Every structure is written in C-alpha cells, then in structure tokens.
Amino acid sequence: MVHDIRTTQKRRDRGRGVHLWAFARNTAWRHVCAVMEAAKIKGPHATPKGLRHGYGVKAVITGVPLNTLQQLLGHAQLSTTAIYADAMGPEKRQLVEKMWA
C-alpha cells in the first residue's frame, strides 16, 4: 500500500518490467553509495550489496524465520537465504546468545 504497488503492477512498461521506482538499478546504486559516503561509512559494506547483506544478517539475528526472509529478499531457493544464517564474528555470537536468552 505504501508504494501503491497494485497500480504499478497493472502498468505495462513496454517490456522493461514492473518497477517501484522510476530509475534504473545503476542510479539506485549511485544513490546508496552517495548516502554511505555522506554518512562517512566506508568499506565493502558501504554498497547496496553490503546493505542488503546487513539487512539479511540482522533479520536472522532478530529471529525472522528463513522462509520469511527468503520471501523478503526474493530468493528462489531457501539455500541462498541460508547464507545469512552462516554468520561469523559478532553476528555469530549474537545468534548463540539469542539461543541461551
């Protein structure tokens, strides 16, 4: 409802697919990178892929079921989503601590 996706889904886009926003992936990439730079966030996590990965790991840590996360991320295979449950470092510790809470 927030993005009026029903209207967007009904629209014909001359073979370009249905999109929520009126700009292409590369433009979205530049926007995310610019925001990360303005926030002085650096490194591999300062990219759309890093942001997506952080979202996936945080969802697992907070207890979002993998099948729900699979739907949110648009993965066809649950095995792809399970990568986010294979955390290391501080994320792994948070997952283990959650088990004993």
Beta strands, then each sheet from edge to edge (+ up, - down):
end
